[in-house]
Amino acid sequence: MESAFRICCQCGLVVLCLILSFYPAHAASNCRGTGVWLQVLGSGGPELIQGRASTSYLVWQDGKARVLVDMGSGSMLRFEQSGARIEDLEVILLSHLHVDHSADIPALVKAAYFGERTRDLPIYGPSGNALMPDTSAFLQSLLGEPDGAYRYLAGYLDGNESFRLVPRVVAAEGTSTHLALDRPGLKLTAVPVHHGPIPSLAWRVDIGGRSLAFSGDMNGDNGTLSALAAGADLLVAHNAIPEGAKGAARNLHMPPSVIGEIAAAAGIRQLVLSHRMKRTLGREQGTTKEIRKRYGGPLMFADDLQCFRVVR
């Protein structure tokens, strides 16, 4: 809402500024109402900036946190602040294994020791390559015996604790879509996306008659996200670089024009911009202008703990 306030004030729309400052039309303070909600746990990237946690999202259904997408640093503090319960989670999804998307996994596992969860918790994530382990090997290197960094928590992989964290590796190469889970009320679909040399996935969550898509970090080169997100009620896209960025940043991330093209091609109903960084914060007006050349639907900039009702 601060971003919207700055933009409208720059345009001289004083009355609209006052309305927006007191009435957040698309966001709420908590997600525990009926229906499906997106909560942004971490709206930042790898930088330490403006008190933002790194990337993480919760999908709520009828007052319970069902799906956790990515777990960057600081996200478990936000998880606690949100009122979510580890016992309620159905699944964890990882887009890729960079620190700002995965660092708080051990924190969640240790926190679960003090809770009441008894059923296994699947964690879906990408396959590996020469630079990165696959999701199963990654968890083994963190928690497994005999050499895991936190091997005192190995029971959460081998079944000797109250529940198991069960890794599920999803192919992150090529352009094929992968159906990871399909059961009544919950469907999970992934597709590889281009994030430089890092194996990465975009995710779609169909739950409770609503659909959400998560771009993860990507530059758009594979052209796969628009098909995965087709007709989605909400798309979370990462606004990590401004228009005109070049070099390594552009090889890793998509500029606003590409976000707009994907949102328009997919016909999504709401667009939420997250993974905000120093190079994009304060440039919301320019970002909005580029996206609006291509996409005309509801557009929001995310902040930590913000909630968005997923509607049709």
C-alpha positions, -999 to 999 in steps of 0.1 A, spaced: 0 0 0 29 24 6 39 19 -31 4 27 -43 3 57 -20 36 71 -35 25 65 -71 -9 82 -68 6 111 -49 32 116 -76 3 118 -100 -15 145 -79 -45 123 -71 -49 135 -35 -84 121 -29 -74 87 -42 -42 88 -21 -63 93 10 -86 64 1 -58 41 -6 -40 50 26 -69 39 47 -86 12 26 -65 -16 11 -88 -29 -15 -70 -61 -24 -52 -69 9 -61 -78 44 -42 -81 77 -48 -119 81 -57 -148 59 -78 -169 83 -112 -162 68 -131 -187 46 -120 -194 11 -84 -194 -4 -59 -167 4 -23 -160 -5 0 -147 23 34 -132 15 57 -142 43 88 -128 26 86 -101 -1 124 -95 -4 153 -112 -20 188 -120 -7 195 -84 4 190 -71 39 166 -44 31 136 -26 48 130 -54 73 118 -77 45 122 -115 49 135 -134 19 111 -152 -4 83 -173 11 45 -177 6 16 -194 23 -16 -206 7 -44 -206 32 -77 -225 28 -106 -219 52 -84 -206 80 -56 -232 78 -22 -228 62 -20 -256 36 9 -250 12 42 -233 19 62 -221 -11 99 -214 -5 115 -207 28 140 -179 26 158 -164 56 134 -148 80 104 -166 67 99 -188 98 96 -156 120 69 -145 96 53 -179 97 49 -176 134 36 -141 131 10 -152 106 -6 -176 131 1 -206 108 6 -240 123 32 -266 111 6 -293 119 -17 -279 92 7 -279 63 0 -304 35 31 -298 14 62 -276 10 72 -265 -26 107 -252 -35 113 -232 -66 151 -236 -64 177 -239 -37 193 -205 -36 198 -193 0 170 -167 -2 145 -194 -10 156 -223 12 177 -211 43 149 -216 69 143 -252 63 163 -263 93 144 -237 114 110 -252 105 122 -287 112 136 -278 147 104 -258 155 83 -289 146 100 -307 175 80 -286 199 48 -291 180 23 -319 175 28 -330 139 27 -367 134 20 -371 96 47 -370 70 54 -337 53 63 -339 16 88 -313 2 89 -310 -36 118 -293 -53 140 -293 -84 165 -318 -97 202 -309 -96 231 -302 -119 268 -296 -116 262 -265 -96 234 -275 -73 223 -308 -56 188 -321 -62 163 -316 -35 168 -350 -19 206 -346 -18 202 -310 -5 181 -322 25 205 -350 31 234 -326 32 215 -305 58 199 -331 80 211 -366 71 235 -389 87 265 -393 89 276 -359 75 247 -336 75 253 -301 89 223 -306 113 226 -344 115 212 -343 151 178 -338 132 183 -368 110 153 -385 125 131 -362 104 145 -378 73 148 -415 85 115 -418 103 128 -419 139 109 -387 149 72 -379 151 71 -373 113 92 -375 82 102 -347 59 98 -366 25 117 -352 -5 102 -354 -39 125 -344 -68 109 -328 -99 128 -325 -132 140 -289 -137 154 -293 -172 136 -290 -205 102 -274 -210 77 -302 -200 51 -296 -174 51 -321 -145 20 -331 -124 35 -335 -90 3 -342 -70 -33 -347 -80 -58 -355 -53 -93 -342 -45 -90 -306 -35 -53 -302 -42 -34 -303 -74 3 -293 -78 19 -287 -112 55 -275 -120 74 -265 -150 111 -257 -155 120 -220 -158 152 -203 -168 172 -189 -139 206 -188 -154 225 -220 -146 204 -228 -115 178 -256 -118 145 -238 -111 107 -245 -112 76 -224 -114 47 -238 -95 9 -239 -98 -14 -247 -69 -50 -256 -76 -68 -257 -43 -104 -253 -31 -116 -243 -66 -90 -216 -70 -56 -215 -87 -24 -197 -79 9 -196 -99 44 -188 -86 70 -177 -110 100 -182 -87 132 -166 -100 133 -167 -138 142 -146 -168 114 -158 -192 137 -174 -218 121 -208 -216 86 -194 -224 71 -220 -201 54 -199 -173 25 -185 -194 12 -220 -202 15 -232 -165 -3 -201 -153 -30 -200 -180 -63 -189 -164 -49 -187 -129 -67 -166 -104 -35 -151 -91 1 -150 -102 30 -141 -79 58 -128 -102 92 -117 -90 101 -80 -95 139 -84 -89 151 -61 -118 140 -29 -134 133 -25 -171 166 -22 -190 187 -43 -167 215 -61 -184 242 -87 -177 240 -113 -149 209 -97 -134 190 -99 -167 202 -135 -172 186 -145 -139 155 -124 -137 126 -110 -159 120 -73 -163 85 -57 -159 78 -59 -197 83 -97 -196 61 -99 -164 34 -80 -183 36 -102 -214 33 -134 -193 4 -121 -173 -14 -110 -204 -7 -143 -223 -18 -164 -193 -50 -144 -188 -45 -142 -150 -70 -124 -128 -46 -109 -102 -9 -101 -104 12 -97 -72 48 -85 -75 73 -98 -49 110 -105 -44 115 -68 -43 151 -55 -42 170 -22 -39 171 -20 -77 133 -21 -79 120 -5 -47 111 31 -54 106 24 -91 70 11 -88 57 38 -111 80 28 -139 73 -9 -133 36 -3 -134 39 16 -166 57 -12 -184 34 -39 -171 3 -18 -180 14 -17 -217 6 -54 -218 -16 -64 -188 -46 -45 -175 -58 -65 -146 -54 -59 -108 -17 -53 -99 -3 -52 -64 32 -48 -49 38 -72 -20 50 -65 15 57 -90 43 26 -106 59 3 -91 34 -28 -112 25 -46 -114 -8 -80 -132 -12 -79 -154 -43 -112 -146 -61 -127 -152 -96 
